[in-house]
Amino acid sequence: MPVFQRPYSWEYETAVQLFDDIYAAMQANEVHTSRFENYEPYFLGPIIVVPNGPTTPSDLIDGQQRLVTLTSLLAILRDKSADPNFRGFLNSFIWRPLNPLHGTAPAPRLRIRALDQDRFKTLVQADGGTIDLPTTAETPSEERLLTALVCLKQEIGNVTETHLNAIARFILEKCVVLQISAPTLVTGYRVFRGINSRGQQLDALDLVRAELLGSPDEDSSKVADAWAEAEDVLGPDELQRYIEAVVQSVAPQQWDGDLALTFRSVMSDPQLSVSLHSRMREFLNAHAAIEGHELEYGADTALINRRLECVRHLPFDDWRAPLLLFMTQGPSGHQLYRFLSRLEAAALALHISGAPRSTVRKRFGSCTKWLSEGNDPFAQSSPLTIRQAEFSQALTKFEANLRPLPKFAKHLLLRLNVEMCADAIPPYFPQEVTIEHILPQTPRGEWLEVFPNAPERSAWTHRMGNLALLTHSINAAAKNRPFSSKKATIFGTENGNVFALTANLASLPIWDMSALRARHQRMLNLTKSLLTSQ
């Protein structure tokens, strides 16, 4: 890495998202073909390098975060394997072996900035480095790397050797980058600025549209007409979500997150293509009503739109297809509210449990298929019904030590905040929000007197009951203030706090173990209530 490169800066959510995207692409290919050589490649974007000679490492201008994360992924796959040959093979992509013919000594394939390289070598590049990871870090960049490694290990899980091989093969043979070579660092930086400041990437919707318009057959023409009608009503920005929802409703078992591949599969089936252009028109009004908050159901209207707003802010869109299908079946206001409650409960259970994207897609695909076959969505055997094991798993995750903060924490806190507000207050899901530990992560002074039991204090610092929502970042020096000071200046409404879940802290005389346990229990009860909204 050139000296001007920043340290590893990806938060764990971004690192996990990279793996989830790669894994989803692999699964999408598995759905469409059993032959690996026919798999569609997965594009990881461009990287910019400045070559320094045939045997000298290139300087990396753009791509550090992706390459560090990919190297970490390969290291985790290596260390999870019990096969020494497979471990050695993967290690050759992390650590360049001796090559006496070229006169090159063993060296890391990727060398990051000098300040972090020794730890990167120990934690990632060394064989077995990811097995027993330390619990503390010396620098912020090491903390981010450690957290990413822990979360990536959890996301991959305990899988078979065959599965490890499949993931590694897809990464090494089907994940591609566009390498741009620049003659100098200055030129490379100019190329980087040009790539990141002009134009837009060709997205899946553009690919589908191009393929559709290029097909002269009658079915394609009908779908193109319905497409144009939908774009006129919704506008280009909303169109992709609508097209994805309709495609999911037509082919729920084939949907894998790849719009282009699934659309191509639907259009190759005469029966499905007829259903596609029919539903593109049939669902249009319902979709527009969902996005415009225009559902009208008499006395139930306010309650329905409040629950709908909570559903709309779920961290994934897979709920759209079953909801659109249900809305076109002419439900009453009571039935629609009950359906929305069940839909959100199922989504929350999956999200809190940490279900991978493929599992979420499959579950809501089953819901869509269930509805399209005329089945009762409220039946005990419906895919919308949360099983007892799923309920227990979600509560187990809620009760766990949340270090590092899991993906569900922010959304669940925002959702619980809605439950704390009066019905007249609209649901509030801001994009920018900070999660603050009420009992600080590194307590000092008065905090140690209020929480004298070190093991108990450590066990409860990272529990849901100790987390507060803020619309602003806290100065590091303010984090360790006594509660009497923090509750007014940080958590109270005087500082612009707008969250009921946080503002009620200002009414507490003290934040001790009793108050923490009580708040945690209230939040647990609210979560149970949401999960049992049947």
C-alpha positions as CSV (number, residue, x, y, z in Angstrom):
1,M,0.0,0.0,0.0
2,P,1.3,3.5,-0.8
3,V,2.1,5.6,2.3
4,F,-1.0,7.8,1.7
5,Q,-3.4,4.8,1.9
6,R,-5.8,5.0,4.9
7,P,-6.1,2.1,7.4
8,Y,-8.7,-0.7,7.1
9,S,-11.9,1.3,7.5
10,W,-14.8,-1.0,6.7
11,E,-17.3,-1.5,9.5
12,Y,-18.3,-5.2,10.0
13,E,-21.7,-4.7,8.3
14,T,-19.9,-3.8,5.0
15,A,-17.5,-6.8,5.3
16,V,-20.4,-9.2,6.0
17,Q,-22.4,-7.6,3.2
18,L,-19.6,-8.4,0.7
19,F,-19.6,-12.1,1.7
20,D,-23.4,-12.2,1.7
21,D,-23.5,-10.7,-1.8
22,I,-20.8,-13.3,-3.0
23,Y,-22.7,-16.1,-1.4
24,A,-26.0,-15.0,-2.8
25,A,-24.5,-14.9,-6.3
26,M,-23.1,-18.4,-5.8
27,Q,-26.5,-19.7,-4.7
28,A,-28.2,-17.9,-7.6
29,N,-26.0,-19.7,-10.1
30,E,-26.7,-23.0,-8.3
31,V,-30.4,-22.5,-8.9
32,H,-30.0,-21.9,-12.6
33,T,-27.3,-24.5,-13.5
34,S,-25.6,-27.5,-12.1
35,R,-22.4,-27.0,-14.1
36,F,-19.8,-24.7,-12.5
37,E,-18.3,-23.7,-15.8
38,N,-21.7,-22.2,-16.8
39,Y,-21.8,-20.0,-13.6
40,E,-22.2,-16.2,-14.3
41,P,-19.2,-14.3,-12.9
42,Y,-19.7,-11.9,-10.0
43,F,-18.1,-8.5,-10.6
44,L,-16.4,-7.0,-7.5
45,G,-15.7,-3.6,-9.2
46,P,-12.5,-2.0,-10.5
47,I,-9.1,-1.8,-8.7
48,I,-6.4,0.6,-9.7
49,V,-2.8,-0.3,-9.5
50,V,0.6,1.2,-10.4
51,P,2.9,-1.6,-11.5
52,N,6.5,-1.5,-10.3
53,G,8.1,-4.3,-12.4
54,P,7.5,-8.0,-13.2
55,T,8.6,-9.3,-9.8
56,T,7.9,-6.3,-7.6
57,P,4.5,-5.7,-6.0
58,S,2.3,-3.1,-7.5
59,D,1.1,-0.1,-5.5
60,L,-2.6,-0.2,-4.9
61,I,-4.6,3.0,-5.4
62,D,-8.1,1.8,-5.1
63,G,-9.4,-1.6,-3.8
64,Q,-7.7,-1.9,-0.5
65,Q,-10.9,-2.5,1.6
66,R,-12.2,-5.2,-0.8
67,L,-8.8,-7.0,-1.0
68,V,-8.2,-7.0,2.7
69,T,-11.7,-8.4,3.3
70,L,-11.4,-11.0,0.5
71,T,-8.0,-12.1,1.9
72,S,-9.7,-12.4,5.4
73,L,-12.4,-14.5,3.9
74,L,-9.9,-16.9,2.3
75,A,-8.0,-17.1,5.6
76,I,-11.2,-18.0,7.5
77,L,-12.1,-20.7,4.9
78,R,-8.5,-22.0,5.2
79,D,-8.6,-22.1,9.0
80,K,-12.0,-23.8,9.1
81,S,-10.8,-26.7,6.9
82,A,-9.4,-29.9,8.3
83,D,-7.8,-30.8,4.9
84,P,-4.1,-29.9,4.9
85,N,-4.0,-29.9,1.1
86,F,-6.9,-27.5,0.9
87,R,-5.4,-25.3,3.6
88,G,-2.1,-25.2,1.7
89,F,-3.8,-24.4,-1.6
90,L,-5.8,-21.5,-0.1
91,N,-2.7,-20.2,1.8
92,S,-0.9,-19.9,-1.6
93,F,-3.4,-17.1,-2.4
94,I,-2.6,-15.4,0.8
95,W,1.1,-15.9,1.0
96,R,3.3,-16.1,-2.1
97,P,5.5,-19.2,-1.9
98,L,9.2,-19.3,-2.8
99,N,9.8,-19.3,-6.6
100,P,13.5,-20.0,-7.3
101,L,13.0,-19.7,-11.0
102,H,11.9,-16.1,-10.7
103,G,14.1,-15.4,-7.8
104,T,11.3,-14.3,-5.6
105,A,11.2,-15.1,-1.8
106,P,8.1,-16.0,0.2
107,A,6.0,-12.9,0.8
108,P,2.5,-11.8,1.5
109,R,0.3,-11.3,-1.5
110,L,-1.1,-8.2,0.1
111,R,0.9,-5.9,2.3
112,I,-1.0,-3.1,4.0
113,R,0.3,0.0,5.7
114,A,3.4,-0.6,7.9
115,L,1.5,0.4,11.1
116,D,-1.0,-2.5,10.7
117,Q,1.0,-5.1,8.6
118,D,2.4,-7.1,11.6
119,R,-1.1,-7.6,13.1
120,F,-2.6,-8.4,9.7
121,K,0.1,-11.0,9.2
122,T,-0.6,-12.5,12.6
123,L,-4.4,-12.4,12.5
124,V,-5.0,-13.2,8.8
125,Q,-2.0,-14.2,6.8
126,A,-0.4,-16.7,9.2
127,D,-1.9,-20.2,8.9
128,G,-4.4,-20.6,11.7
129,G,-4.4,-16.9,12.5
130,T,-8.2,-16.6,12.5
131,I,-8.9,-19.6,14.8
132,D,-8.3,-18.0,18.2
133,L,-8.8,-14.3,17.7
134,P,-7.9,-11.9,20.6
135,T,-10.7,-10.0,22.3
136,T,-8.9,-6.6,22.4
137,A,-7.2,-4.4,19.8
138,E,-4.4,-1.8,20.0
139,T,-5.7,0.5,17.2
140,P,-9.1,1.4,15.8
141,S,-8.2,-0.2,12.4
142,E,-7.2,-3.4,14.2
143,E,-10.5,-3.3,16.1
144,R,-12.5,-3.0,12.9
145,L,-10.5,-5.9,11.4
146,L,-11.0,-8.0,14.4
147,T,-14.7,-7.3,14.5
148,A,-15.0,-8.1,10.8
149,L,-13.2,-11.4,11.3
150,V,-15.5,-12.4,14.1
151,C,-18.6,-11.5,12.2
152,L,-17.4,-13.2,9.0
153,K,-16.7,-16.4,10.9
154,Q,-20.2,-16.3,12.4
155,E,-21.7,-15.6,9.0
156,I,-19.9,-18.5,7.3
157,G,-20.8,-20.8,10.2
158,N,-19.8,-24.4,10.7
159,V,-20.0,-25.9,7.2
160,T,-18.7,-29.1,5.6
161,E,-15.5,-29.4,3.6
162,T,-17.5,-29.7,0.5
163,H,-19.2,-26.4,1.2
164,L,-15.9,-24.7,2.1
165,N,-14.5,-25.9,-1.2
166,A,-17.6,-24.5,-3.1
167,I,-17.3,-21.1,-1.5
168,A,-13.5,-20.9,-2.1
169,R,-13.9,-22.0,-5.7
170,F,-16.5,-19.4,-6.4
171,I,-14.4,-16.6,-4.9
172,L,-11.2,-17.7,-6.7
173,E,-12.7,-18.6,-10.1
174,K,-15.9,-16.6,-10.5
175,C,-15.4,-13.4,-8.6
176,V,-13.7,-10.9,-11.0
177,V,-12.3,-7.4,-10.8
178,L,-11.4,-5.0,-13.5
179,Q,-7.7,-4.1,-13.0
180,I,-6.7,-0.7,-14.2
181,S,-3.0,-0.1,-14.5
182,A,-1.7,3.5,-14.3
183,P,1.8,4.6,-15.1
184,T,2.3,6.8,-12.0
185,L,0.6,7.3,-8.6
186,V,-0.6,10.8,-9.7
187,T,-2.2,9.3,-12.8
188,G,-3.7,6.5,-10.7
189,Y,-5.2,9.0,-8.3
190,R,-6.7,11.0,-11.2
191,V,-8.2,7.8,-12.6
192,F,-9.6,7.0,-9.2
193,R,-11.3,10.4,-9.0
194,G,-12.7,10.1,-12.4
195,I,-14.2,6.6,-11.8
196,N,-15.8,7.7,-8.5
197,S,-17.2,11.0,-9.6
198,R,-18.8,10.5,-13.0
199,G,-21.5,8.3,-14.4
200,Q,-23.5,5.5,-13.0
201,Q,-23.1,1.7,-13.1
202,L,-25.3,-0.3,-15.5
203,D,-27.7,-2.0,-13.0
204,A,-29.8,-5.1,-13.3
205,L,-32.8,-3.1,-14.4
206,D,-30.9,-1.7,-17.4
207,L,-29.8,-5.2,-18.4
208,V,-33.3,-6.6,-18.2
209,R,-34.8,-3.6,-20.1
210,A,-32.2,-4.0,-22.9
211,E,-32.9,-7.7,-23.2
212,L,-36.6,-7.2,-23.2
213,L,-36.6,-4.5,-25.8
214,G,-34.3,-6.6,-28.0
215,S,-36.8,-9.5,-28.1
216,P,-39.3,-9.2,-31.0
217,D,-41.8,-11.9,-29.8
218,E,-45.3,-11.2,-28.7
219,D,-44.9,-12.0,-25.0
220,S,-41.9,-9.7,-24.7
221,S,-43.9,-6.9,-26.4
222,K,-46.7,-7.3,-23.9
223,V,-44.4,-7.2,-21.0
224,A,-42.6,-4.1,-22.4
225,D,-46.0,-2.3,-22.6
226,A,-46.8,-3.2,-19.0
227,W,-43.3,-2.1,-18.0
228,A,-43.8,1.3,-19.7
229,E,-47.1,1.7,-17.9
230,A,-45.5,0.9,-14.5
231,E,-42.7,3.4,-15.2
232,D,-45.2,6.1,-16.0
233,V,-47.0,5.6,-12.8
234,L,-44.1,5.0,-10.4
235,G,-41.2,6.8,-12.0
236,P,-37.7,5.3,-12.7
237,D,-36.5,5.4,-9.1
238,E,-39.3,3.2,-7.8
239,L,-39.5,0.9,-10.8
240,Q,-36.8,-1.6,-9.9
241,R,-38.4,-2.5,-6.5
242,Y,-41.8,-3.0,-8.3
243,I,-40.3,-5.1,-11.1
244,E,-38.5,-7.3,-8.5
245,A,-41.6,-7.7,-6.4
246,V,-43.7,-8.8,-9.5
247,V,-41.0,-11.2,-10.7
248,Q,-40.8,-12.7,-7.2
249,S,-44.6,-13.2,-7.2
250,V,-44.6,-15.0,-10.5
251,A,-41.6,-17.2,-9.8
252,P,-41.2,-17.3,-6.0
253,Q,-39.1,-20.5,-6.0
254,Q,-36.7,-19.3,-8.7
255,W,-36.1,-15.9,-7.1
256,D,-32.5,-15.7,-5.7
257,G,-31.9,-11.9,-5.6
258,D,-30.6,-11.8,-9.2
259,L,-33.2,-9.8,-11.2
260,A,-31.6,-10.4,-14.6
261,L,-31.2,-14.2,-14.3
262,T,-34.7,-14.7,-12.8
263,F,-36.4,-12.4,-15.4
264,R,-34.7,-14.3,-18.2
265,S,-35.9,-17.6,-16.7
266,V,-39.5,-16.2,-16.5
267,M,-39.5,-14.9,-20.0
268,S,-38.3,-18.3,-21.4
269,D,-41.5,-19.9,-19.9
270,P,-44.6,-18.9,-22.0
271,Q,-47.0,-19.5,-19.0
272,L,-44.9,-17.4,-16.6
273,S,-44.4,-14.6,-19.1
274,V,-48.2,-14.3,-19.5
275,S,-48.5,-14.2,-15.8
276,L,-45.8,-11.5,-15.6
277,H,-47.4,-8.9,-17.8
278,S,-50.7,-9.6,-16.2
279,R,-49.4,-9.0,-12.7
280,M,-47.3,-6.0,-13.7
281,R,-50.6,-4.2,-14.4
282,E,-52.7,-6.0,-11.7
283,F,-50.3,-5.0,-8.8
284,L,-49.6,-1.4,-10.0
285,N,-52.3,0.4,-7.9
286,A,-51.5,-1.6,-4.8
287,H,-47.8,-0.9,-5.1
288,A,-48.4,2.8,-5.7
289,A,-50.7,2.9,-2.6
290,I,-48.0,1.2,-0.5
291,E,-45.4,3.7,-1.5
292,G,-47.7,6.7,-1.3
293,H,-49.3,5.8,2.1
294,E,-52.7,5.9,0.4
295,L,-54.3,2.7,1.8
296,E,-58.0,3.5,2.6
297,Y,-59.8,1.1,4.9
298,G,-62.3,3.2,6.8
299,A,-61.9,3.1,10.6
300,D,-58.8,0.9,10.2
301,T,-56.9,3.2,7.9
302,A,-54.6,4.9,10.5
303,L,-53.7,1.7,12.2
304,I,-53.0,-0.1,8.9
305,N,-50.8,2.7,7.5
306,R,-48.9,2.9,10.8
307,R,-48.1,-0.9,10.6
308,L,-47.3,-0.6,6.9
309,E,-44.8,2.1,7.6
310,C,-43.0,-0.2,10.0
311,V,-43.0,-3.0,7.4
312,R,-41.7,-0.6,4.7
313,H,-38.6,0.1,6.8
314,L,-37.6,-3.5,7.2
315,P,-34.0,-4.0,6.2
316,F,-35.0,-6.1,3.1
317,D,-37.7,-5.9,0.5
318,D,-38.7,-9.6,0.2
319,W,-42.1,-8.9,1.9
320,R,-43.3,-6.9,-1.1
321,A,-44.3,-9.8,-3.3
322,P,-46.6,-11.6,-0.8
323,L,-48.1,-8.3,0.4
324,L,-49.0,-7.2,-3.2
325,L,-50.5,-10.6,-3.9
326,F,-52.5,-10.5,-0.7
327,M,-53.7,-7.0,-1.3
328,T,-55.1,-7.9,-4.8
329,Q,-57.2,-10.6,-3.1
330,G,-59.6,-8.0,-1.7
331,P,-58.9,-8.3,2.1
332,S,-60.9,-6.4,4.7
333,G,-59.1,-3.8,6.8
334,H,-58.9,-6.2,9.7
335,Q,-57.5,-9.0,7.5
336,L,-54.9,-6.6,6.0
337,Y,-53.7,-5.4,9.4
338,R,-53.5,-8.9,10.7
339,F,-51.5,-9.9,7.6
340,L,-49.1,-6.9,7.9
341,S,-48.5,-7.9,11.6
342,R,-47.7,-11.5,10.7
343,L,-45.5,-10.4,7.8
344,E,-43.5,-8.1,10.1
345,A,-43.3,-10.6,12.9
346,A,-41.8,-13.3,10.5
347,A,-39.4,-10.7,9.1
348,L,-38.3,-9.6,12.6
349,A,-37.8,-13.2,13.7
350,L,-35.5,-13.9,10.7
351,H,-33.6,-10.6,11.1
352,I,-33.0,-11.0,14.8
353,S,-32.0,-14.6,14.4
354,G,-29.4,-13.6,11.8
355,A,-30.8,-15.6,9.0
356,P,-28.8,-15.3,5.8
357,R,-30.3,-13.5,2.8
358,S,-30.9,-16.8,1.0
359,T,-33.0,-18.0,3.9
360,V,-35.0,-14.8,4.0
361,R,-35.7,-15.0,0.2
362,K,-36.7,-18.6,0.5
363,R,-39.1,-18.0,3.4
364,F,-40.9,-15.1,1.7
365,G,-40.9,-17.0,-1.6
366,S,-42.7,-19.8,0.2
367,C,-45.2,-17.2,1.5
368,T,-45.9,-16.0,-2.0
369,K,-46.3,-19.5,-3.4
370,W,-48.6,-20.4,-0.5
371,L,-50.8,-17.4,-1.3
372,S,-50.8,-18.0,-5.1
373,E,-52.1,-21.5,-4.4
374,G,-55.1,-20.1,-2.6
375,N,-54.0,-21.1,0.9
376,D,-55.0,-19.4,4.1
377,P,-52.1,-17.1,5.2
378,F,-53.3,-17.3,8.8
379,A,-53.3,-21.1,9.0
380,Q,-50.9,-22.7,11.6
381,S,-49.0,-24.4,8.7
382,S,-48.6,-21.1,6.8
383,P,-45.0,-19.9,6.1
384,L,-46.0,-16.7,7.8
385,T,-46.3,-18.5,11.1
386,I,-43.3,-18.3,13.4
387,R,-42.3,-21.7,14.6
388,Q,-41.5,-22.1,18.3
389,A,-37.8,-22.9,17.5
390,E,-37.6,-19.6,15.5
391,F,-39.2,-17.7,18.3
392,S,-36.8,-19.1,20.9
393,Q,-33.8,-18.5,18.6
394,A,-34.7,-14.8,18.2
395,L,-35.1,-14.3,21.9
396,T,-31.8,-16.1,22.5
397,K,-30.1,-13.6,20.1
398,F,-31.9,-10.7,21.9
399,E,-30.6,-11.9,25.3
400,A,-27.0,-12.4,24.1
401,N,-23.9,-10.3,24.7
402,L,-24.1,-7.9,21.7
403,R,-20.5,-7.4,21.1
404,P,-20.0,-6.6,18.3
405,L,-23.4,-5.0,17.7
406,P,-25.4,-7.4,15.4
407,K,-27.1,-6.2,12.3
408,F,-30.5,-6.3,13.9
409,A,-29.7,-3.9,16.8
410,K,-30.4,-0.6,15.1
411,H,-33.6,-1.6,13.4
412,L,-35.0,-3.3,16.5
413,L,-34.2,-0.3,18.7
414,L,-36.0,1.9,16.2
415,R,-39.0,-0.5,16.0
416,L,-39.2,-0.6,19.8
417,N,-39.1,3.2,19.9
418,V,-42.3,3.2,17.7
419,E,-44.0,0.9,20.3
420,M,-43.1,3.4,23.0
421,C,-44.8,6.3,21.1
422,A,-48.4,7.2,21.0
423,D,-50.4,6.1,18.0
424,A,-50.7,9.7,16.8
425,I,-46.9,10.0,16.4
426,P,-45.7,8.8,13.0
427,P,-43.2,5.9,13.0
428,Y,-39.7,7.4,12.8
429,F,-36.8,5.4,11.1
430,P,-34.0,7.9,10.4
431,Q,-31.1,6.8,8.2
432,E,-28.4,8.4,10.5
433,V,-28.7,7.2,14.1
434,T,-26.1,6.5,16.8
435,I,-26.3,3.7,19.3
436,E,-24.9,4.7,22.7
437,H,-24.1,2.5,25.7
438,I,-25.7,4.0,28.8
439,L,-23.3,2.2,31.1
440,P,-20.0,3.1,29.2
441,Q,-18.0,0.4,27.6
442,T,-14.9,1.7,29.5
443,P,-16.4,2.9,32.8
444,R,-14.5,5.0,35.2
445,G,-15.0,6.9,38.5
446,E,-18.6,6.9,39.7
447,W,-19.7,4.2,37.3
448,L,-17.4,1.7,39.0
449,E,-19.0,2.6,42.4
450,V,-22.6,2.1,41.0
451,F,-21.6,-1.2,39.2
452,P,-18.9,-2.6,41.6
453,N,-19.3,-6.2,40.4
454,A,-16.9,-6.5,37.5
455,P,-18.2,-9.8,35.9
456,E,-21.8,-8.6,36.2
457,R,-20.9,-5.2,34.8
458,S,-19.1,-6.8,31.9
459,A,-21.9,-9.2,31.2
460,W,-24.6,-6.4,31.0
461,T,-22.7,-3.6,29.2
462,H,-23.5,-5.1,25.8
463,R,-27.1,-6.1,26.4
464,M,-30.1,-4.6,24.7
465,G,-31.3,-2.9,27.9
466,N,-28.1,-0.8,28.0
467,L,-28.4,0.6,24.5
468,A,-29.8,4.0,23.7
469,L,-30.7,5.7,20.4
470,L,-29.3,9.1,19.6
471,T,-29.6,11.3,16.5
472,H,-26.1,12.7,17.0
473,S,-22.6,11.4,17.9
474,I,-21.3,11.8,21.4
475,N,-18.0,13.4,22.2
476,A,-15.7,10.7,23.5
477,A,-15.1,12.6,26.7
478,A,-18.8,12.7,27.4
479,K,-19.3,9.0,27.3
480,N,-17.9,8.4,30.8
481,R,-19.8,11.3,32.6
482,P,-21.9,10.2,35.5
483,F,-25.5,9.3,34.7
484,S,-26.8,12.4,36.4
485,S,-25.0,14.5,33.8
486,K,-25.5,12.3,30.8
487,K,-29.3,11.9,31.2
488,A,-29.9,15.7,30.7
489,T,-27.1,16.6,28.3
490,I,-27.1,13.5,26.2
491,F,-30.3,11.4,26.6
492,G,-32.8,14.2,27.5
493,T,-34.8,16.2,25.1
494,E,-32.8,19.4,25.9
495,N,-30.1,18.0,23.6
496,G,-32.5,17.5,20.6
497,N,-33.2,13.8,21.4
498,V,-36.4,12.7,19.7
499,F,-36.5,9.0,20.7
500,A,-39.1,8.1,23.4
501,L,-37.0,4.9,24.0
502,T,-34.1,7.2,25.1
503,A,-35.9,10.3,26.5
504,N,-37.5,8.3,29.3
505,L,-34.0,7.7,30.7
506,A,-34.1,11.4,31.8
507,S,-36.8,10.5,34.4
508,L,-34.7,7.9,36.2
509,P,-32.8,9.1,39.3
510,I,-30.0,6.6,38.8
511,W,-28.7,4.1,36.3
512,D,-27.8,1.0,38.2
513,M,-28.2,-2.8,37.8
514,S,-31.8,-2.7,38.9
515,A,-32.7,0.0,36.3
516,L,-30.8,-1.7,33.6
517,R,-32.5,-5.1,34.2
518,A,-35.9,-3.4,34.4
519,R,-35.4,-1.6,31.0
520,H,-34.0,-4.7,29.4
521,Q,-37.1,-6.7,30.5
522,R,-39.5,-4.0,29.1
523,M,-37.7,-4.1,25.8
524,L,-37.8,-7.9,25.8
525,N,-41.5,-7.9,26.5
526,L,-42.1,-5.4,23.6
527,T,-40.1,-7.7,21.3
528,K,-42.1,-10.7,22.3
529,S,-45.3,-8.8,21.6
530,L,-44.1,-7.9,18.1
531,L,-43.1,-11.5,17.4
532,T,-46.4,-12.8,18.5
533,S,-48.5,-10.4,16.5
534,Q,-50.5,-13.2,14.9
